[in-house]
Amino acid sequence: MREDGDNNYELAIGAFDEPSRIGPLTEQVGVESRVSWIKGMHLLPEQTTPETRTPQDLAKLKSLQHPDHDTDHWP
Amino acid sequence: MRYAINGPLFNAHICHCRMCQKASGNLFAALAGVNKADLRWTRGEPAYFRSSSIVQRGFCPHCGTPLTFAYDHTLHMNISIGSLDNPALAKKENQYGIEGITPAFPALHELPGSRTEDDISAEDLQRLKSFQHPDHD
């Protein structure tokens, strides 16, 4: 995201190779439209990906997204 | 881009898995289930990216908003909660893809907050006109 005339870009954190290394996050903006369930989100029941896929699906699952590193060729 | 859902939303959830992070550009994707037969595109059609061997993800071809997540052979699909006219209606029930959870996540709601009008100058605020579709037909 870049405002017209601004020298800086803002980059989507999920698009980094390692989102966990970005931070610490320091603020929330646009809170006028914040949805109420944000507050309890971290307390919701948790499941890992292998727990929510059939073994059949897991065996078939092959990501077609770019890996989190450079490659010589793509796709 | 507009769609209509004539049926229930179910299993609203967030997913922290790496694939959802990439597809949404975010720390997690927020999705709600809908029967494929209940969803109708009423203005424009999504573009699709086959993100894996078993899933296709739909997005707005003009602005990039993530819209759908669908397995090939199921009767239901998922719609992105942020694309609903009223995202607050989809009350979350589950967290998936916990293996990808980011350290920042649990305390997100405790970060200091500010309103849009407090962050931009009065001048900019006056000039600001959204080019996104409004939250109604």
Backbone of each chain as ProteinMPNN parsed JSONL, in Angstrom:
{"seq_chain_A": "MREDGDNNYELAIGAFDEPSRIGPLTEQVGVESRVSWIKGMHLLPEQTTPETRTPQDLAKLKSLQHPDHDTDHWP", "coords_chain_A": {"N_chain_A": [[0.843, -1.167, 0.0], [0.582, 2.171, -0.873], [0.607, 5.532, -0.296], [-0.308, 8.266, -2.395], [2.373, 10.278, -3.4], [3.891, 9.605, -1.237], [7.031, 8.435, -0.046], [7.396, 5.943, 0.919], [6.595, 2.445, 0.88], [4.066, 0.23, 2.109], [4.258, -3.089, 3.092], [2.638, -6.258, 2.652], [2.375, -8.342, 5.411], [1.959, -11.091, 5.464], [2.97, -11.844, 3.051], [5.678, -11.985, 3.16], [8.604, -14.144, 3.22], [9.06, -15.213, 5.736], [6.826, -14.576, 7.863], [6.748, -14.581, 10.636], [9.036, -13.368, 11.514], [8.64, -10.701, 11.275], [8.075, -7.779, 13.029], [8.147, -6.547, 16.464], [4.57, -6.061, 16.223], [3.087, -2.847, 16.391], [0.842, -1.174, 16.463], [-2.758, -0.67, 16.043], [-4.759, 0.4, 13.421], [-7.577, 2.199, 12.009], [-9.684, 1.445, 13.673], [-12.349, 2.036, 13.835], [-13.875, 0.354, 12.303], [-13.384, -2.112, 13.298], [-14.04, -5.519, 13.952], [-16.116, -7.158, 16.377], [-15.438, -9.752, 17.267], [-12.711, -9.965, 17.159], [-11.434, -9.71, 19.584], [-11.676, -12.132, 21.03], [-10.467, -13.969, 19.459], [-8.026, -15.352, 19.696], [-8.604, -17.241, 21.526], [-10.139, -19.196, 20.501], [-11.047, -22.616, 19.664], [-8.333, -24.726, 18.637], [-6.75, -26.152, 15.77], [-4.386, -28.138, 13.981], [-3.196, -28.219, 10.558], [-2.83, -30.965, 9.582], [-4.674, -32.197, 11.284], [-7.123, -31.486, 10.322], [-7.511, -32.433, 7.813], [-8.279, -35.156, 5.657], [-6.367, -38.198, 5.635], [-6.087, -39.056, 3.055], [-6.502, -36.705, 1.5], [-4.303, -35.244, 2.435], [-2.184, -36.703, 1.455], [-2.492, -36.218, -1.211], [-2.137, -33.504, -1.337], [-0.446, -30.862, -2.733], [1.389, -28.025, -2.78], [0.892, -25.285, -4.971], [1.725, -22.788, -4.831], [4.301, -20.241, -4.799], [7.415, -21.279, -3.421], [8.895, -20.439, -0.171], [11.364, -19.251, -0.828], [13.962, -18.205, -3.123], [13.98, -19.423, -6.51], [15.499, -21.188, -9.253], [13.96, -21.518, -11.518], [10.572, -20.764, -12.506], [7.156, -21.314, -13.214]], "CA_chain_A": [[0.0, 0.0, 0.0], [1.388, 3.372, -0.918], [-0.155, 6.765, -0.501], [0.233, 9.128, -3.442], [3.326, 11.265, -2.918], [4.674, 9.071, -0.123], [8.213, 7.712, -0.515], [7.424, 4.602, 1.509], [5.567, 1.445, 0.66], [3.79, -0.708, 3.186], [4.216, -4.428, 2.504], [1.774, -7.221, 3.34], [3.232, -9.18, 6.258], [1.806, -12.491, 5.077], [3.659, -12.103, 1.781], [7.097, -12.229, 3.419], [8.955, -15.558, 3.338], [8.908, -15.624, 7.137], [6.031, -13.547, 8.554], [7.007, -14.592, 12.081], [10.177, -12.509, 11.824], [8.237, -9.294, 11.174], [7.469, -7.32, 14.274], [6.786, -6.677, 16.975], [3.568, -5.135, 15.732], [3.04, -1.772, 17.374], [-0.427, -0.444, 16.595], [-3.909, -0.979, 15.209], [-5.397, 1.61, 12.898], [-8.897, 1.928, 11.428], [-10.466, 0.669, 14.641], [-13.787, 2.331, 13.736], [-14.577, -0.772, 11.679], [-12.898, -3.375, 13.884], [-15.156, -6.407, 14.29], [-16.078, -7.429, 17.818], [-14.855, -11.051, 17.611], [-11.245, -9.895, 17.174], [-10.925, -9.821, 20.957], [-11.607, -13.51, 21.532], [-9.984, -14.818, 18.367], [-6.913, -16.207, 20.1], [-9.08, -18.247, 22.474], [-10.96, -20.169, 19.774], [-10.457, -23.956, 19.549], [-7.226, -24.754, 17.672], [-6.403, -27.409, 15.108], [-3.335, -28.041, 12.964], [-3.65, -28.647, 9.234], [-3.016, -32.416, 9.484], [-5.844, -32.639, 12.046], [-8.375, -31.102, 9.67], [-7.558, -33.012, 6.463], [-8.236, -36.618, 5.614], [-5.046, -38.69, 5.208], [-6.166, -39.132, 1.594], [-6.26, -35.345, 0.999], [-2.939, -34.854, 2.787], [-1.28, -37.389, 0.531], [-2.635, -35.579, -2.534], [-1.898, -32.057, -1.242], [0.827, -30.361, -3.219], [1.215, -26.593, -2.966], [1.277, -24.704, -6.258], [2.199, -21.437, -4.544], [5.759, -20.135, -4.836], [8.0, -21.594, -2.11], [9.415, -19.289, 0.585], [12.775, -19.002, -1.158], [14.127, -18.01, -4.562], [14.205, -20.65, -7.283], [16.101, -20.908, -10.554], [12.893, -21.469, -12.506], [9.204, -20.739, -11.993], [6.764, -22.333, -12.239]], "C_chain_A": [[0.888, 1.229, 0.0], [0.483, 4.574, -1.156], [0.502, 7.599, -1.574], [1.207, 10.126, -2.813], [4.188, 10.782, -1.771], [5.867, 8.299, -0.679], [8.236, 6.26, -0.039], [6.287, 3.729, 1.015], [5.272, 0.755, 1.973], [3.595, -2.071, 2.542], [3.337, -5.356, 3.333], [2.633, -8.216, 4.118], [3.14, -10.652, 5.865], [2.553, -12.85, 3.808], [5.171, -12.268, 1.963], [7.366, -13.736, 3.496], [8.751, -16.07, 4.758], [8.149, -14.554, 7.922], [6.34, -13.471, 10.047], [8.17, -13.694, 12.465], [9.833, -11.023, 11.747], [7.606, -8.865, 12.489], [8.521, -6.853, 15.253], [5.832, -5.665, 16.341], [3.32, -4.083, 16.807], [1.691, -1.068, 17.483], [-1.51, -1.047, 15.718], [-4.446, 0.351, 14.693], [-6.742, 1.224, 12.293], [-9.826, 1.196, 12.377], [-11.966, 0.979, 14.595], [-14.562, 1.177, 13.099], [-14.065, -2.127, 12.185], [-14.091, -4.245, 14.292], [-14.987, -6.929, 15.709], [-15.363, -8.745, 18.152], [-13.33, -11.069, 17.601], [-10.707, -10.177, 18.586], [-10.765, -11.26, 21.439], [-10.997, -14.492, 20.55], [-8.929, -15.828, 18.819], [-7.346, -17.303, 21.069], [-9.927, -19.325, 21.788], [-10.257, -21.53, 19.742], [-9.442, -24.015, 18.41], [-7.026, -26.135, 17.054], [-5.286, -27.174, 14.095], [-3.884, -28.534, 11.628], [-3.807, -30.172, 9.128], [-4.249, -32.931, 10.235], [-7.151, -32.377, 11.312], [-8.477, -31.636, 8.244], [-7.599, -34.524, 6.569], [-6.833, -37.034, 5.176], [-4.952, -38.761, 3.678], [-5.843, -37.765, 0.961], [-4.817, -34.919, 1.249], [-1.929, -35.467, 1.831], [-1.295, -36.716, -0.84], [-2.176, -34.128, -2.544], [-0.493, -31.668, -1.683], [0.626, -28.876, -3.479], [1.658, -26.171, -4.359], [1.63, -23.226, -6.086], [3.726, -21.422, -4.635], [6.314, -20.508, -3.465], [8.587, -20.344, -1.465], [10.907, -19.108, 0.39], [12.854, -18.798, -2.666], [14.348, -19.363, -5.246], [14.827, -20.25, -8.624], [15.024, -20.733, -11.625], [11.542, -21.391, -11.834], [8.252, -20.568, -13.165], [7.544, -23.628, -12.456]], "O_chain_A": [[1.835, 1.319, 0.781], [-0.301, 4.607, -2.105], [1.729, 7.645, -1.666], [0.888, 10.749, -1.8], [5.124, 11.473, -1.368], [5.734, 7.587, -1.674], [9.011, 5.449, -0.544], [5.177, 4.197, 0.764], [6.128, 0.699, 2.856], [2.858, -2.202, 1.564], [3.295, -5.256, 4.559], [3.515, -8.857, 3.548], [4.134, -11.376, 5.927], [2.752, -14.03, 3.516], [5.868, -12.65, 1.023], [6.461, -14.513, 3.801], [8.326, -17.206, 4.966], [8.767, -13.714, 8.576], [6.206, -12.409, 10.655], [8.283, -13.296, 13.624], [10.65, -10.178, 12.115], [6.702, -9.529, 12.996], [9.694, -6.771, 14.891], [6.231, -4.561, 15.973], [3.34, -4.392, 17.999], [1.418, -0.425, 18.497], [-1.242, -1.815, 14.793], [-4.571, 1.313, 15.451], [-7.011, 0.041, 12.088], [-10.666, 0.41, 11.94], [-12.765, 0.287, 15.226], [-15.763, 1.035, 13.325], [-14.298, -3.159, 11.557], [-15.039, -3.756, 14.907], [-13.868, -7.12, 16.186], [-14.743, -8.85, 19.21], [-12.718, -12.065, 17.986], [-9.659, -10.803, 18.75], [-9.827, -11.572, 22.173], [-11.007, -15.701, 20.779], [-8.927, -16.985, 18.397], [-6.559, -18.19, 21.4], [-10.377, -20.266, 22.442], [-9.028, -21.6, 19.785], [-9.657, -23.429, 17.348], [-7.122, -27.155, 17.737], [-5.247, -26.138, 13.432], [-4.924, -29.191, 11.584], [-4.831, -30.635, 8.626], [-4.808, -33.967, 9.878], [-8.176, -32.976, 11.638], [-9.435, -31.323, 7.538], [-7.011, -35.102, 7.483], [-6.178, -36.307, 4.429], [-3.889, -38.556, 3.093], [-5.041, -37.666, 0.033], [-4.183, -34.308, 0.388], [-0.947, -34.83, 1.448], [-0.281, -36.646, -1.533], [-1.863, -33.573, -3.597], [0.505, -32.084, -1.094], [-0.208, -28.498, -4.302], [2.676, -26.643, -4.865], [1.811, -22.503, -7.065], [4.366, -22.471, -4.556], [5.754, -20.103, -2.446], [8.756, -19.317, -2.122], [11.633, -18.841, 1.348], [11.937, -19.165, -3.4], [14.838, -20.313, -4.635], [14.691, -19.11, -9.067], [15.159, -19.903, -12.524], [11.369, -21.889, -10.721], [8.516, -19.745, -14.041], [7.345, -24.599, -11.726]]}, "seq_chain_B": "MRYAINGPLFNAHICHCRMCQKASGNLFAALAGVNKADLRWTRGEPAYFRSSSIVQRGFCPHCGTPLTFAYDHTLHMNISIGSLDNPALAKKENQYGIEGITPAFPALHELPGSRTEDDISAEDLQRLKSFQHPDHD", "coords_chain_B": {"N_chain_B": [[-17.372, -5.803, -7.959], [-19.653, -8.208, -6.923], [-21.566, -10.409, -4.818], [-24.208, -12.741, -3.987], [-25.597, -14.481, -1.257], [-27.737, -17.024, -0.731], [-28.582, -18.499, 1.744], [-27.325, -20.286, 4.658], [-24.411, -19.126, 6.511], [-21.645, -20.917, 7.704], [-19.472, -22.459, 10.172], [-17.534, -20.304, 10.589], [-14.209, -19.172, 10.546], [-10.701, -18.726, 11.385], [-7.658, -19.125, 9.598], [-4.377, -20.036, 10.055], [-2.512, -21.217, 8.463], [0.38, -21.596, 6.366], [-0.181, -21.434, 3.648], [-2.624, -20.079, 3.519], [-1.825, -17.679, 4.657], [-0.135, -16.681, 2.663], [-1.914, -16.514, 0.506], [-3.668, -14.583, 1.368], [-2.05, -12.531, 2.053], [-1.705, -11.929, 4.641], [-1.622, -12.283, 8.306], [-3.288, -14.337, 8.854], [-6.036, -16.103, 7.309], [-9.473, -15.194, 7.109], [-12.362, -16.938, 7.049], [-15.595, -18.174, 5.954], [-17.943, -20.847, 5.827], [-20.025, -21.818, 3.074], [-22.75, -23.077, 1.178], [-22.047, -24.267, -2.062], [-24.074, -24.116, -3.948], [-25.627, -22.077, -3.017], [-24.438, -19.662, -3.52], [-24.166, -16.842, -5.603], [-22.791, -15.019, -8.251], [-23.194, -11.671, -8.705], [-22.277, -9.302, -9.745], [-19.761, -9.007, -11.896], [-17.118, -11.491, -12.204], [-15.131, -13.782, -10.368], [-11.514, -14.173, -10.608], [-9.395, -17.072, -10.746], [-6.996, -18.849, -8.79], [-5.137, -21.736, -8.764], [-4.171, -22.91, -5.933], [-3.208, -25.179, -4.78], [-2.915, -28.758, -5.272], [-5.433, -29.602, -4.578], [-7.142, -27.483, -4.133], [-8.821, -24.461, -5.123], [-8.52, -20.946, -5.349], [-10.44, -18.021, -5.3], [-10.448, -14.643, -6.495], [-10.842, -11.049, -6.715], [-10.467, -9.883, -9.955], [-9.786, -7.27, -10.525], [-9.089, -5.727, -8.224], [-7.909, -7.462, -6.471], [-8.894, -8.474, -4.065], [-9.166, -11.188, -1.856], [-11.5, -13.808, -2.302], [-12.743, -16.445, -2.395], [-12.379, -19.881, -1.274], [-12.008, -23.067, -2.265], [-12.489, -26.554, -2.226], [-12.155, -29.112, -4.714], [-14.101, -31.17, -4.904], [-16.333, -30.838, -3.179], [-19.509, -29.989, -1.66], [-19.69, -27.636, -0.418], [-18.119, -24.397, 0.025], [-15.691, -21.848, 0.865], [-16.062, -18.457, 1.895], [-14.467, -15.287, 1.883], [-14.346, -13.536, 4.895], [-13.927, -10.808, 5.223], [-14.854, -9.798, 2.843], [-17.573, -9.783, 2.986], [-20.635, -7.858, 3.223], [-21.191, -7.18, 5.822], [-18.931, -7.955, 7.916], [-18.945, -8.461, 10.649], [-21.032, -10.109, 11.209], [-20.333, -12.741, 10.842], [-19.637, -14.872, 13.105], [-16.823, -16.088, 14.695], [-15.729, -19.51, 14.978], [-13.655, -21.372, 15.033], [-10.058, -22.017, 14.986], [-7.756, -22.768, 12.533], [-4.899, -24.459, 11.027], [-2.846, -24.108, 12.868], [-0.162, -24.62, 13.069], [1.114, -22.606, 11.7], [0.946, -20.299, 13.162], [1.591, -16.905, 14.096], [3.944, -15.109, 16.184], [2.965, -12.599, 16.896], [0.244, -12.801, 16.951], [-1.526, -13.575, 19.306], [-1.738, -11.254, 20.88], [-2.743, -9.266, 19.307], [-5.192, -7.853, 19.534], [-4.736, -6.241, 21.642], [-3.085, -4.187, 20.992], [-2.223, -0.698, 20.828], [-4.809, 1.442, 19.652], [-6.173, 3.348, 16.887], [-8.44, 5.605, 15.258], [-9.375, 5.941, 11.782], [-9.801, 8.617, 11.019], [-8.238, 9.901, 12.84], [-5.718, 9.48, 12.026], [-5.061, 10.582, 9.607], [-4.497, 13.636, 7.824], [-6.664, 16.523, 8.055], [-7.015, 17.628, 5.623], [-6.34, 15.568, 3.806], [-8.326, 13.802, 4.545], [-10.586, 15.047, 3.673], [-10.221, 14.909, 0.952], [-10.335, 12.245, 0.522], [-11.822, 9.609, -1.164], [-13.574, 6.737, -1.524], [-12.925, 4.149, -3.894], [-13.732, 1.624, -3.883], [-16.281, -0.957, -4.061], [-19.431, -0.04, -2.654], [-20.953, -1.216, 0.474], [-23.405, -2.391, -0.327], [-26.001, -3.235, -2.716]], "CA_chain_B": [[-17.574, -7.23, -7.736], [-20.676, -8.46, -5.9], [-22.177, -11.737, -4.808], [-25.325, -12.904, -3.063], [-25.651, -15.808, -0.643], [-29.095, -17.355, -0.299], [-28.443, -19.66, 2.612], [-26.576, -19.996, 5.883], [-22.958, -19.167, 6.663], [-21.348, -21.833, 8.813], [-18.066, -22.671, 10.528], [-16.636, -19.159, 10.397], [-12.951, -19.524, 11.197], [-9.484, -18.138, 10.841], [-6.661, -20.163, 9.303], [-3.013, -19.499, 10.14], [-1.562, -22.044, 7.695], [1.251, -20.779, 5.5], [-0.809, -21.216, 2.348], [-3.624, -19.017, 3.691], [-1.087, -16.42, 4.849], [0.327, -16.194, 1.355], [-3.044, -16.19, -0.367], [-4.334, -13.382, 1.86], [-1.042, -11.515, 2.366], [-2.028, -11.545, 6.008], [-1.178, -13.234, 9.319], [-4.224, -15.468, 8.784], [-7.212, -15.862, 6.474], [-10.75, -15.306, 7.826], [-13.246, -17.568, 6.07], [-16.836, -18.78, 6.445], [-18.482, -21.849, 4.911], [-21.284, -21.533, 2.394], [-23.008, -24.103, 0.172], [-21.738, -23.749, -3.399], [-25.325, -23.857, -4.673], [-26.278, -20.881, -2.45], [-23.714, -18.44, -3.869], [-24.381, -16.373, -6.972], [-22.035, -13.8, -8.562], [-24.197, -10.744, -9.246], [-21.588, -8.233, -10.485], [-18.402, -9.467, -12.157], [-16.781, -12.889, -11.925], [-13.775, -13.839, -9.818], [-10.445, -14.933, -11.25], [-9.031, -18.172, -9.851], [-5.633, -19.376, -8.743], [-5.077, -23.078, -8.17], [-3.082, -22.762, -4.966], [-2.667, -26.513, -4.504], [-3.494, -29.832, -6.072], [-6.81, -29.919, -4.19], [-7.893, -26.263, -3.81], [-8.785, -23.295, -5.988], [-8.872, -19.726, -4.601], [-10.972, -16.969, -6.157], [-10.136, -13.271, -6.075], [-11.311, -10.029, -7.651], [-9.42, -9.661, -10.953], [-9.451, -5.849, -10.636], [-8.445, -5.14, -7.043], [-7.147, -8.485, -5.763], [-9.512, -8.952, -2.821], [-9.413, -12.638, -1.789], [-12.943, -14.022, -2.209], [-13.204, -17.808, -2.116], [-11.473, -21.011, -1.073], [-12.892, -24.202, -2.544], [-12.015, -27.877, -2.646], [-12.76, -29.45, -5.994], [-15.218, -32.124, -4.935], [-17.236, -30.725, -2.039], [-20.719, -29.216, -1.947], [-19.554, -26.314, 0.196], [-16.871, -23.677, -0.203], [-15.528, -20.803, 1.876], [-16.049, -17.091, 1.398], [-13.647, -14.481, 2.791], [-15.242, -12.779, 5.775], [-13.75, -9.38, 4.976], [-15.567, -9.379, 1.628], [-19.011, -9.675, 3.275], [-21.077, -6.493, 3.509], [-21.075, -6.983, 7.268], [-18.068, -9.024, 8.439], [-19.208, -8.714, 12.063], [-22.077, -11.127, 11.319], [-19.764, -14.09, 10.822], [-18.977, -15.077, 14.389], [-15.817, -17.129, 14.532], [-15.878, -20.715, 15.783], [-12.46, -22.218, 15.088], [-8.782, -21.625, 14.395], [-7.083, -23.878, 11.861], [-3.539, -24.196, 10.554], [-2.139, -23.571, 14.035], [1.291, -24.754, 12.887], [1.662, -21.386, 11.088], [0.58, -19.119, 13.967], [2.694, -15.954, 14.245], [4.088, -14.662, 17.577], [2.217, -11.367, 17.142], [-1.195, -13.022, 16.899], [-2.367, -13.59, 20.512], [-1.914, -9.936, 21.509], [-3.147, -8.278, 18.289], [-6.322, -7.03, 19.973], [-4.32, -5.357, 22.744], [-2.237, -3.103, 20.49], [-2.862, 0.624, 20.861], [-5.629, 1.61, 18.457], [-6.605, 4.697, 16.513], [-9.432, 5.653, 14.195], [-8.846, 6.445, 10.522], [-9.811, 10.084, 10.965], [-7.194, 10.427, 13.711], [-4.416, 9.167, 11.444], [-4.758, 11.326, 8.39], [-4.724, 15.073, 7.975], [-8.005, 16.983, 7.714], [-6.96, 17.883, 4.186], [-6.424, 14.258, 3.148], [-9.622, 13.21, 4.873], [-11.569, 15.701, 2.815], [-10.002, 14.446, -0.421], [-10.463, 10.783, 0.466], [-13.07, 9.106, -1.722], [-13.346, 5.316, -1.798], [-13.272, 3.606, -5.21], [-14.2, 0.256, -3.696], [-17.735, -1.041, -4.144], [-20.05, 0.14, -1.329], [-21.453, -2.438, 1.11], [-24.82, -2.616, -0.681], [-26.191, -3.264, -4.171]], "C_chain_B": [[-18.605, -7.431, -6.629], [-21.131, -9.906, -5.967], [-23.337, -11.738, -3.837], [-25.301, -14.33, -2.54], [-27.069, -16.036, -0.15], [-29.057, -18.632, 0.522], [-27.577, -19.296, 3.793], [-25.061, -19.899, 5.656], [-22.681, -20.119, 7.823], [-19.842, -21.968, 8.995], [-17.157, -21.497, 10.149], [-15.354, -19.434, 11.174], [-11.817, -18.651, 10.68], [-8.501, -19.276, 10.602], [-5.277, -19.522, 9.221], [-2.04, -20.235, 9.228], [-0.805, -21.158, 6.7], [0.587, -20.485, 4.156], [-1.867, -20.123, 2.425], [-2.954, -17.67, 3.941], [-0.679, -15.841, 3.511], [-0.835, -15.722, 0.494], [-3.739, -14.903, 0.071], [-3.357, -12.235, 2.085], [-1.1, -11.098, 3.826], [-1.484, -12.569, 7.013], [-2.057, -14.479, 9.314], [-5.324, -15.1, 7.803], [-8.453, -16.024, 7.343], [-11.805, -15.763, 6.819], [-14.506, -18.111, 6.728], [-17.38, -19.713, 5.378], [-19.81, -21.412, 4.322], [-21.503, -22.679, 1.394], [-22.778, -23.516, -1.211], [-23.01, -23.355, -4.139], [-26.013, -22.576, -4.189], [-25.607, -19.578, -2.896], [-23.858, -18.103, -5.353], [-23.568, -15.102, -7.174], [-22.982, -12.839, -9.259], [-23.574, -9.55, -9.969], [-20.14, -8.643, -10.67], [-18.235, -10.936, -11.799], [-15.382, -12.922, -11.344], [-12.786, -14.468, -10.798], [-10.017, -15.997, -10.248], [-7.554, -18.495, -9.938], [-5.693, -20.746, -8.091], [-3.892, -23.1, -7.227], [-2.49, -24.104, -4.565], [-3.377, -27.526, -5.376], [-4.953, -30.099, -5.729], [-7.687, -28.684, -3.985], [-7.728, -25.178, -4.874], [-9.219, -22.075, -5.163], [-9.295, -18.642, -5.57], [-10.656, -15.592, -5.601], [-10.678, -12.299, -7.108], [-10.197, -9.722, -8.655], [-9.0, -8.196, -11.073], [-8.673, -5.331, -9.43], [-7.716, -6.17, -6.194], [-7.761, -9.004, -4.476], [-9.696, -10.472, -2.862], [-10.904, -12.886, -1.557], [-13.334, -15.432, -1.784], [-12.038, -18.777, -1.924], [-12.331, -22.239, -1.279], [-12.126, -25.462, -2.897], [-12.769, -28.262, -3.907], [-14.061, -30.246, -5.857], [-16.101, -32.059, -3.702], [-18.44, -29.872, -2.424], [-20.659, -27.825, -1.331], [-18.227, -25.688, -0.199], [-16.731, -22.655, 0.92], [-15.481, -19.441, 1.206], [-15.223, -16.257, 2.38], [-14.548, -13.542, 3.598], [-15.121, -11.274, 5.542], [-14.486, -8.878, 3.746], [-17.078, -9.307, 1.839], [-19.376, -8.21, 3.51], [-20.943, -6.184, 4.998], [-20.26, -8.119, 7.9], [-18.358, -9.376, 9.895], [-20.236, -9.822, 12.251], [-21.513, -12.543, 11.413], [-18.982, -14.319, 12.103], [-18.069, -16.297, 14.317], [-16.019, -18.303, 15.473], [-14.576, -21.476, 15.982], [-11.221, -21.485, 14.58], [-8.155, -22.865, 13.771], [-5.643, -23.479, 11.509], [-2.629, -23.649, 11.64], [-0.619, -23.677, 13.902], [1.921, -23.473, 12.336], [1.433, -20.135, 11.925], [1.8, -18.221, 14.197], [2.747, -15.442, 15.689], [3.228, -13.44, 17.895], [0.732, -11.637, 17.385], [-1.956, -12.886, 18.225], [-2.634, -12.205, 21.093], [-2.372, -8.864, 20.52], [-4.199, -7.305, 18.804], [-5.935, -6.06, 21.088], [-3.427, -4.212, 22.27], [-2.972, -1.773, 20.593], [-3.6, 0.878, 19.556], [-5.977, 3.058, 18.161], [-7.595, 4.602, 15.363], [-8.816, 6.288, 12.944], [-8.755, 7.971, 10.52], [-8.773, 10.71, 11.893], [-5.806, 10.27, 13.102], [-4.079, 9.962, 10.202], [-5.169, 12.786, 8.558], [-6.147, 15.429, 7.535], [-8.122, 17.186, 6.204], [-7.135, 16.571, 3.406], [-7.802, 13.635, 3.352], [-10.711, 13.773, 3.96], [-11.461, 15.204, 1.371], [-10.325, 12.969, -0.597], [-11.84, 10.353, -0.041], [-12.808, 7.648, -2.079], [-13.74, 4.965, -3.226], [-13.643, 2.126, -5.11], [-15.72, 0.238, -3.802], [-18.319, -0.798, -2.756], [-20.632, -1.178, -0.81], [-22.948, -2.632, 0.879], [-24.916, -2.659, -2.201], [-26.438, -1.866, -4.692]], "O_chain_B": [[-18.456, -6.894, -5.531], [-21.091, -10.544, -7.019], [-23.449, -10.865, -2.976], [-25.021, -15.271, -3.283], [-27.548, -15.331, 0.739], [-29.447, -19.703, 0.056], [-27.141, -18.153, 3.93], [-24.513, -20.507, 4.736], [-23.41, -20.119, 8.815], [-19.052, -21.641, 8.109], [-16.142, -21.676, 9.476], [-15.4, -19.875, 12.322], [-11.952, -17.941, 9.683], [-8.512, -20.274, 11.323], [-5.039, -18.603, 8.437], [-0.853, -19.911, 9.216], [-1.298, -20.119, 6.261], [0.773, -19.407, 3.593], [-1.997, -19.324, 1.498], [-3.449, -16.636, 3.494], [-0.857, -14.65, 3.258], [-0.763, -14.68, -0.158], [-4.333, -14.208, -0.753], [-3.775, -11.094, 2.284], [-0.6, -10.036, 4.198], [-0.948, -13.603, 6.616], [-1.618, -15.554, 9.723], [-5.525, -13.924, 7.499], [-8.489, -16.89, 8.218], [-12.102, -15.057, 5.856], [-14.498, -18.465, 7.907], [-17.299, -19.426, 4.184], [-20.609, -20.735, 4.968], [-20.539, -23.193, 0.827], [-23.242, -22.416, -1.513], [-23.02, -22.368, -4.874], [-26.887, -22.047, -4.876], [-26.155, -18.499, -2.67], [-23.697, -18.956, -6.227], [-23.643, -14.192, -6.349], [-23.522, -13.172, -10.314], [-24.259, -8.858, -10.722], [-19.367, -8.633, -9.713], [-19.104, -11.54, -11.17], [-14.52, -12.16, -11.783], [-13.178, -15.203, -11.704], [-10.244, -15.853, -9.047], [-6.942, -18.425, -11.004], [-6.236, -20.899, -6.997], [-2.751, -23.283, -7.651], [-1.37, -24.152, -4.056], [-4.308, -27.203, -6.113], [-5.652, -30.754, -6.502], [-8.874, -28.826, -3.689], [-6.652, -25.0, -5.445], [-10.164, -22.154, -4.378], [-8.599, -18.368, -6.548], [-10.602, -15.398, -4.386], [-10.944, -12.681, -8.247], [-9.097, -9.34, -8.254], [-7.96, -7.906, -11.665], [-7.708, -4.583, -9.587], [-6.975, -5.798, -5.284], [-7.194, -9.899, -3.85], [-10.311, -10.994, -3.792], [-11.509, -12.238, -0.703], [-14.174, -15.596, -0.899], [-10.905, -18.535, -2.34], [-13.295, -22.442, -0.541], [-11.236, -25.451, -3.748], [-13.884, -27.796, -4.142], [-15.011, -30.022, -6.608], [-16.571, -33.089, -3.219], [-18.392, -29.124, -3.4], [-21.457, -26.948, -1.664], [-17.328, -26.367, -0.696], [-17.564, -22.606, 1.825], [-14.942, -19.282, 0.111], [-15.276, -16.498, 3.586], [-15.4, -12.849, 3.044], [-16.108, -10.548, 5.654], [-14.722, -7.678, 3.607], [-17.796, -8.822, 0.965], [-18.539, -7.416, 3.939], [-20.619, -5.06, 5.381], [-20.82, -9.114, 8.36], [-18.046, -10.483, 10.332], [-20.314, -10.416, 13.326], [-22.137, -13.432, 11.991], [-17.797, -13.996, 12.177], [-18.491, -17.387, 13.931], [-16.427, -18.126, 16.621], [-14.407, -22.156, 16.995], [-11.307, -20.492, 13.858], [-8.041, -23.9, 14.427], [-5.237, -22.329, 11.672], [-1.75, -22.829, 11.373], [0.121, -22.925, 14.535], [3.125, -23.266, 12.483], [1.694, -19.026, 11.459], [2.9, -18.708, 14.46], [1.712, -15.351, 16.348], [2.806, -13.261, 19.038], [0.036, -10.799, 17.959], [-2.944, -12.153, 18.277], [-3.662, -12.002, 21.739], [-2.388, -7.68, 20.858], [-4.125, -6.101, 18.557], [-6.707, -5.167, 21.438], [-3.051, -3.354, 23.069], [-4.195, -1.721, 20.462], [-3.09, 0.569, 18.479], [-6.066, 3.888, 19.066], [-7.586, 3.641, 14.594], [-7.866, 7.066, 13.031], [-7.76, 8.543, 10.075], [-8.454, 11.892, 11.768], [-4.836, 10.847, 13.592], [-2.919, 10.007, 9.79], [-6.067, 13.115, 9.333], [-6.754, 14.714, 6.738], [-9.168, 16.951, 5.599], [-7.949, 16.473, 2.488], [-8.365, 13.022, 2.444], [-11.625, 13.065, 3.539], [-12.46, 15.092, 0.662], [-10.558, 12.498, -1.71], [-12.871, 10.675, 0.549], [-11.904, 7.359, -2.863], [-14.769, 5.427, -3.719], [-13.842, 1.458, -6.124], [-16.374, 1.271, -3.656], [-17.771, -1.292, -1.771], [-20.783, -2.137, -1.567], [-23.674, -3.001, 1.802], [-24.022, -2.178, -2.897], [-26.622, -1.679, -5.894]]}, "name": "protein", "num_of_chains": 2, "seq": "MREDGDNNYELAIGAFDEPSRIGPLTEQVGVESRVSWIKGMHLLPEQTTPETRTPQDLAKLKSLQHPDHDTDHWPMRYAINGPLFNAHICHCRMCQKASGNLFAALAGVNKADLRWTRGEPAYFRSSSIVQRGFCPHCGTPLTFAYDHTLHMNISIGSLDNPALAKKENQYGIEGITPAFPALHELPGSRTEDDISAEDLQRLKSFQHPDHD"}
